[in-house]
Amino acid sequence: MLIADKWVDYKLLDAGEGEKVENWNGTILRRPDPQAIWPWTKPNVKDKVDAQYHRSREGGGRWEFKKKIPESWTLKYKNLTFKIEPTGFKHTGLFPEQAVNWDWMTEKIRQANRPIAVLNLFAYTGGATCACLAAGASVCHVDASKGMVAWAKENVALSGLSDRPVRYIVDDCMKFVRREIRRGRKYDAVIMDPPSYGRGPNGELWKLEDELFGLVDTLKDVMSDNPLFFLLNSYTTGFSPQVSANMLEMTIAAKYGGRVTCGEVGIPVAGTKIILPCGSYSRWEE
């Protein structure tokens, strides 16, 4: 497991009984987390929060604000700055565990010693986009949500990267990739963080188990003759990292050689030896 333990502005204070308590640069939030099925590790931490998210039996949920907090605020990771804002779906606009992948991508891009064009699919609020831009790559940022793409632009600006070469695309990822192939456009690296289920801007249906292999297989044809890496993240419960690693072996590695690795990402509970699992990754690299 890769552990995101380089944070200064973020800390996982405790986790247990299906929830977690996090310090987001001074604002303490309590949110559901289905992985934390053990007891709380510390007394009273769960009761000293600024806001708590409650799930609804009908789906979704709501925030209960124990005290007045900003509508949004910022959080730094090394040289990057992100906007944090509690949303109606319990999220805050950032997945701190992905810092381990940002560091890996940054190192790969810097060591390449050549121009690197990155395609970031299901790109959300642009954590990986910011990391790649800061490392010197150009990025094509693609997400089906206009709101998330706007948020990504804010994060790029907050990180002082607005002058870097980046394209923002609001589109269905498969449709966009097919068009890029027809245009003859190539990318040296691909990042994708697909949801379990979702819809494109025109109602296109996405179900991970039905669509993922076809998209990965198609992506091998949008990669350059000398690709650098392919990163596939997953937050789908019960989806083994080996499944996506197998897909990369059958598609990207079969065409380009290289090696595939996979595993989990996690965050340490402060002051303990407990690690909260936060999803899986599979990587192909030259």
C-alpha positions as CSV (number, residue, x, y, z in Angstrom):
1,M,0.0,0.0,0.0
2,L,1.2,3.5,-0.8
3,I,0.7,5.9,2.1
4,A,0.0,9.6,1.7
5,D,2.0,10.8,4.7
6,K,3.6,14.0,3.3
7,W,0.8,16.3,4.1
8,V,1.1,19.4,6.3
9,D,-2.3,21.2,5.8
10,Y,-4.3,18.0,6.0
11,K,-4.5,15.3,8.7
12,L,-6.7,12.3,9.3
13,L,-7.5,12.6,13.0
14,D,-9.4,9.4,13.6
15,A,-11.5,6.8,11.8
16,G,-14.0,4.2,13.0
17,E,-17.6,2.9,13.0
18,G,-18.0,3.8,9.4
19,E,-16.8,7.4,9.7
20,K,-13.7,9.6,9.7
21,V,-12.6,12.9,11.2
22,E,-10.3,15.1,9.2
23,N,-8.5,18.4,9.7
24,W,-8.6,20.4,6.5
25,N,-6.2,23.2,7.2
26,G,-7.9,24.1,10.5
27,T,-11.5,23.1,9.7
28,I,-12.5,19.7,11.2
29,L,-15.0,17.6,9.2
30,R,-16.6,14.3,10.1
31,R,-17.7,12.2,7.1
32,P,-18.9,8.7,6.3
33,D,-16.3,6.1,5.2
34,P,-17.4,2.6,4.6
35,Q,-13.9,1.1,5.0
36,A,-13.6,2.2,8.7
37,I,-15.5,-0.7,10.2
38,W,-13.3,-0.9,13.3
39,P,-14.0,1.1,16.6
40,W,-12.9,4.7,16.9
41,T,-9.2,4.8,18.1
42,K,-9.4,8.0,20.2
43,P,-12.0,9.2,22.7
44,N,-13.9,12.4,22.0
45,V,-12.2,13.3,18.6
46,K,-15.4,12.5,16.8
47,D,-17.3,14.9,19.0
48,K,-15.1,17.9,18.4
49,V,-15.9,18.8,14.8
50,D,-16.9,21.9,12.9
51,A,-19.3,20.1,10.6
52,Q,-20.7,16.5,10.2
53,Y,-22.1,14.9,7.1
54,H,-25.2,12.7,7.7
55,R,-26.3,10.2,5.1
56,S,-30.0,10.0,4.1
57,R,-31.8,6.7,3.8
58,E,-33.2,8.0,0.6
59,G,-29.7,8.6,-0.8
60,G,-27.4,11.5,-0.6
61,G,-27.3,13.4,2.7
62,R,-26.7,16.8,4.3
63,W,-24.1,18.7,6.3
64,E,-24.8,19.7,9.9
65,F,-22.7,22.7,10.8
66,K,-21.7,22.7,14.5
67,K,-20.2,26.2,14.0
68,K,-19.8,28.7,11.3
69,I,-17.2,27.8,8.7
70,P,-16.1,29.4,5.5
71,E,-18.1,28.5,2.4
72,S,-14.7,27.5,0.9
73,W,-11.1,27.8,1.8
74,T,-7.7,26.7,0.6
75,L,-5.3,23.9,1.4
76,K,-1.7,23.4,0.2
77,Y,0.3,20.3,-0.8
78,K,3.9,21.2,-1.4
79,N,3.8,23.8,-4.3
80,L,0.1,23.2,-5.1
81,T,-2.9,25.0,-3.7
82,F,-6.5,23.7,-3.8
83,K,-10.0,25.1,-3.0
84,I,-11.8,23.1,-0.4
85,E,-15.6,23.2,-0.2
86,P,-18.0,20.8,1.4
87,T,-20.4,19.5,-1.2
88,G,-23.9,17.9,-1.1
89,F,-22.3,14.5,-1.8
90,K,-20.0,14.5,1.3
91,H,-16.9,15.3,-0.8
92,T,-14.7,18.4,-0.4
93,G,-13.3,18.6,-3.9
94,L,-10.0,16.8,-3.1
95,F,-8.9,13.3,-2.4
96,P,-5.7,13.6,-0.2
97,E,-4.6,10.0,-0.7
98,Q,-3.9,10.9,-4.4
99,A,-0.9,12.9,-3.3
100,V,1.1,9.7,-3.6
101,N,0.2,9.6,-7.3
102,W,0.9,13.3,-7.8
103,D,4.4,12.8,-6.4
104,W,5.0,9.7,-8.7
105,M,3.7,11.6,-11.8
106,T,5.8,14.6,-11.0
107,E,9.0,12.5,-10.7
108,K,8.2,10.7,-14.0
109,I,7.6,13.9,-15.9
110,R,10.7,15.7,-14.6
111,Q,13.0,12.7,-15.2
112,A,11.7,12.3,-18.8
113,N,13.8,15.3,-20.0
114,R,11.4,15.9,-22.9
115,P,8.0,17.5,-23.5
116,I,5.2,15.4,-22.1
117,A,1.6,15.7,-23.1
118,V,-0.8,14.3,-20.5
119,L,-4.5,13.3,-21.0
120,N,-6.4,13.5,-17.7
121,L,-9.8,11.7,-18.0
122,F,-12.6,11.9,-15.4
123,A,-10.3,14.7,-14.1
124,Y,-12.6,16.1,-11.4
125,T,-11.2,19.2,-9.7
126,G,-7.8,18.8,-11.2
127,G,-5.4,17.6,-8.5
128,A,-3.4,15.5,-11.0
129,T,-3.7,18.3,-13.7
130,C,-2.1,20.8,-11.3
131,A,0.7,18.3,-10.4
132,C,1.5,17.6,-14.0
133,L,1.5,21.2,-15.0
134,A,3.8,22.1,-12.1
135,A,6.2,19.3,-13.3
136,G,6.4,20.9,-16.8
137,A,3.9,18.8,-18.8
138,S,1.0,20.1,-21.0
139,V,-2.4,18.7,-19.9
140,C,-5.7,18.0,-21.6
141,H,-8.2,18.0,-18.7
142,V,-11.5,16.2,-19.5
143,D,-14.6,15.8,-17.3
144,A,-18.3,15.5,-18.0
145,S,-19.2,18.0,-15.3
146,K,-19.0,21.7,-16.3
147,G,-18.9,22.6,-12.6
148,M,-15.9,20.3,-11.9
149,V,-14.0,21.7,-14.8
150,A,-14.6,25.3,-13.5
151,W,-13.3,24.2,-10.1
152,A,-10.2,22.7,-11.8
153,K,-9.6,26.1,-13.4
154,E,-9.7,27.7,-10.0
155,N,-7.2,25.2,-8.6
156,V,-4.8,25.8,-11.5
157,A,-5.1,29.5,-10.9
158,L,-4.6,29.1,-7.1
159,S,-1.5,27.1,-7.8
160,G,-0.1,29.8,-10.0
161,L,-0.2,27.7,-13.1
162,S,-2.7,29.5,-15.3
163,D,0.1,30.4,-17.8
164,R,0.9,26.7,-18.4
165,P,-0.3,24.7,-21.4
166,V,-3.7,23.2,-20.4
167,R,-6.9,22.5,-22.3
168,Y,-10.2,22.1,-20.5
169,I,-12.8,19.9,-22.1
170,V,-16.4,19.2,-20.9
171,D,-17.3,16.0,-22.7
172,D,-18.0,12.3,-22.4
173,C,-14.5,10.7,-22.1
174,M,-15.0,7.9,-24.6
175,K,-16.4,10.2,-27.3
176,F,-13.6,12.6,-26.7
177,V,-10.9,9.9,-27.0
178,R,-12.4,8.6,-30.2
179,R,-12.3,12.1,-31.7
180,E,-8.7,12.6,-30.6
181,I,-7.8,9.4,-32.4
182,R,-9.5,10.6,-35.6
183,R,-7.7,13.9,-35.3
184,G,-4.3,12.1,-35.0
185,R,-3.6,13.7,-31.6
186,K,-1.2,11.8,-29.3
187,Y,-0.4,11.8,-25.6
188,D,2.6,10.6,-23.7
189,A,0.8,9.9,-20.5
190,V,-2.8,9.0,-19.5
191,I,-4.5,9.4,-16.1
192,M,-8.0,8.2,-15.5
193,D,-10.1,8.1,-12.3
194,P,-13.4,6.6,-13.6
195,P,-16.5,6.5,-11.4
196,S,-18.5,3.3,-10.7
197,Y,-21.5,4.8,-12.4
198,G,-22.2,8.1,-14.1
199,R,-23.6,10.1,-17.0
200,G,-21.9,12.3,-19.6
201,P,-23.0,15.8,-20.4
202,N,-25.6,14.5,-22.9
203,G,-26.8,11.7,-20.7
204,E,-24.3,9.1,-21.9
205,L,-24.4,6.1,-19.5
206,W,-21.2,4.9,-17.8
207,K,-21.0,1.7,-15.8
208,L,-17.5,0.7,-14.8
209,E,-17.8,-3.0,-15.3
210,D,-19.3,-2.6,-18.8
211,E,-17.2,0.3,-20.1
212,L,-13.8,0.3,-18.5
213,F,-12.0,-2.3,-20.6
214,G,-13.2,-0.8,-23.9
215,L,-12.0,2.7,-22.9
216,V,-8.6,1.4,-21.8
217,D,-8.2,-0.6,-25.0
218,T,-9.2,2.5,-27.1
219,L,-6.7,4.6,-25.2
220,K,-3.7,2.6,-26.4
221,D,-4.4,4.2,-29.8
222,V,-4.2,7.8,-28.6
223,M,-0.8,7.2,-26.9
224,S,2.4,8.4,-28.6
225,D,5.1,6.1,-30.0
226,N,7.2,6.6,-26.8
227,P,4.6,6.9,-23.9
228,L,5.7,7.6,-20.4
229,F,3.0,6.3,-18.1
230,F,-0.6,5.3,-17.7
231,L,-2.3,5.6,-14.3
232,L,-5.7,4.0,-13.6
233,N,-7.4,4.8,-10.2
234,S,-10.5,3.2,-8.7
235,Y,-12.7,3.9,-5.8
236,T,-15.2,1.2,-6.7
237,T,-15.9,-1.1,-3.6
238,G,-14.8,-4.7,-4.2
239,F,-12.9,-3.8,-7.4
240,S,-9.4,-5.4,-6.9
241,P,-6.4,-3.4,-8.2
242,Q,-5.4,-6.6,-10.0
243,V,-8.4,-6.3,-12.2
244,S,-7.3,-2.9,-13.7
245,A,-3.7,-4.2,-13.7
246,N,-4.9,-7.1,-15.9
247,M,-6.5,-4.6,-18.3
248,L,-3.3,-2.6,-18.6
249,E,-1.4,-5.8,-19.3
250,M,-3.8,-6.9,-22.0
251,T,-3.8,-3.5,-23.7
252,I,-1.0,-0.9,-23.0
253,A,1.7,-3.4,-22.0
254,A,0.8,-5.7,-24.9
255,K,1.4,-2.9,-27.3
256,Y,4.3,-1.0,-25.7
257,G,6.0,-3.4,-23.3
258,G,7.1,-1.8,-20.0
259,R,5.8,-2.9,-16.7
260,V,2.5,-2.9,-14.7
261,T,2.2,-2.5,-10.9
262,C,-0.8,-2.2,-8.7
263,G,-1.9,-1.8,-5.1
264,E,-3.9,0.3,-2.7
265,V,-3.5,3.9,-1.5
266,G,-4.2,4.9,2.1
267,I,-3.9,7.6,4.7
268,P,-2.4,7.2,8.2
269,V,-4.6,8.0,11.3
270,A,-2.5,10.6,13.1
271,G,-0.6,9.3,16.1
272,T,-1.5,5.6,15.5
273,K,-0.3,2.7,13.3
274,I,-3.8,2.5,11.7
275,I,-4.0,3.1,7.9
276,L,-7.3,3.9,6.3
277,P,-7.6,2.3,2.8
278,C,-8.8,4.8,0.3
279,G,-8.9,3.1,-3.1
280,S,-6.7,1.3,-5.6
281,Y,-4.3,2.2,-8.4
282,S,-2.7,0.4,-11.3
283,R,0.2,1.9,-13.2
284,W,1.9,1.2,-16.4
285,E,5.3,2.7,-17.1
286,E,7.8,2.5,-19.9
